[in-house]
Amino acid sequence: MEKLLVPTICKVDKVIQETPDIRTYRLKFREEGLMEQFTFLPGQFVEFSLLGSGECTFCIASSATRKGYFDCSIKKAGVVTADIHNCIEEGDEVGIRGPFGNWFPLEDIKGKNLLFVGGGIGLAPLRSLIQYCIDNRGDYKDFTILYGARTSADLCYKEEIKEWQDDKSLNIVLTIDRPEETWHDNVALFPKFWKR
Ligand SMILES: Cc1cc2nc3c(=O)[nH]c(=O)nc-3n(C[C@H](O)[C@H](O)[C@H](O)COP(=O)(O)OP(=O)(O)OC[C@H]3O[C@@H](n4cnc5c(N)ncnc54)[C@H](O)[C@@H]3O)c2cc1C
């Protein structure tokens, strides 16, 4: 964007409750044509502002290869993130500055085996790279995602993980820190674990 310190207004297109304290906000620029001009690479971040509350840094959790929107996954951590969780709903408007920061070495990883290792909200920046690599799958060899969280409820992107598990060209390894005995919705992600 041209004006570094001036936020551009985005509309919240969708809010996805990923875990008890993480939500993904799918954003689109309000002004026609701006979405097409917004270019970013996996690893970059934006400054996300909520008028009257403040501004926070969030990585872009989706890939620019998925056109027409970008995602920020936000964990409730303190003052502003709590306000975002409590106040922002679909159709609301927020301010965005960016993209800023470095990106993953996309050229260097071409032709290589890929191993993504992440935990909890740490999958957010990796998801941008994972989506980018899936959308350019032919450029890479083995593709493994190792993802963990404290409990199965704390795993982000559960619907997308199911799609990754269904893709036979990807190897998905999930882990949780605490043993679980209760039968709930996330069982589908752990077929081997639960069959034991
Ligand atoms: C490059 C970058 C990318 C990021 N990407 C993401 C992302 O994709 N998703 C995401 O959820 N977060 C991300 N973060 C973290 C996110 O920016 C912070 O969680 C957010 O700014 C917190 O703002 P807040 O006002 O809600 O919290 P604050 O009120 O500032 O508090 C944050 C936490 O720190 C504690 N805290 C505050 N001050 C102190 C202190 N002095 N001593 C000890 N503890 C203190 C609070 O109790 C709270 O737990 C990223 C950060 C960076 C730098």
The ligand as a Gaussian input file, in Angstrom:
#p B3LYP/6-31G(d) Opt

LIG

0 1
 C        5.230000     -10.824000      13.261000
 C        4.136000     -11.245000      14.208000
 C        3.125000     -12.056000      13.732000
 C        2.082000     -12.456000      14.595000
 N        1.099000     -13.227000      14.085000
 C        0.079000     -13.614000      14.884000
 C       -0.991000     -14.407000      14.374000
 O       -1.037000     -14.776000      13.194000
 N       -2.002000     -14.703000      15.221000
 C       -1.998000     -14.329000      16.552000
 O       -2.947000     -14.648000      17.268000
 N       -0.996000     -13.589000      17.058000
 C        0.037000     -13.202000      16.259000
 N        1.036000     -12.426000      16.772000
 C        0.948000     -12.008000      18.179000
 C       -0.035000     -10.835000      18.299000
 O        0.490000      -9.710000      17.643000
 C       -0.291000     -10.520000      19.785000
 O       -0.909000     -11.629000      20.406000
 C       -1.200000      -9.334000      19.922000
 O       -0.558000      -8.178000      19.451000
 C       -1.600000      -9.161000      21.377000
 O       -2.293000      -7.935000      21.497000
 P       -3.312000      -7.679000      22.702000
 O       -3.565000      -6.223000      22.777000
 O       -4.502000      -8.552000      22.554000
 O       -2.501000      -8.218000      23.927000
 P       -1.766000      -7.426000      25.087000
 O       -2.775000      -6.769000      25.970000
 O       -0.685000      -6.571000      24.497000
 O       -1.128000      -8.674000      25.874000
 C       -0.565000      -9.811000      25.204000
 C       -0.233000     -10.890000      26.233000
 O        0.939000     -10.550000      26.870000
 C        0.654000     -10.380000      28.248000
 N        1.405000      -9.236000      28.631000
 C        1.184000      -7.967000      28.256000
 N        2.116000      -7.179000      28.807000
 C        2.943000      -7.977000      29.521000
 C        4.100000      -7.756000      30.316000
 N        4.606000      -6.537000      30.499000
 N        4.685000      -8.818000      30.885000
 C        4.205000     -10.056000      30.734000
 N        3.100000     -10.335000      29.997000
 C        2.493000      -9.298000      29.415000
 C       -0.806000     -10.179000      28.390000
 O       -1.247000     -10.563000      29.693000
 C       -1.292000     -11.074000      27.308000
 O       -1.282000     -12.406000      27.729000
 C        2.077000     -12.035000      15.947000
 C        3.093000     -11.204000      16.411000
 C        4.110000     -10.828000      15.557000
 C        5.194000      -9.910000      16.093000

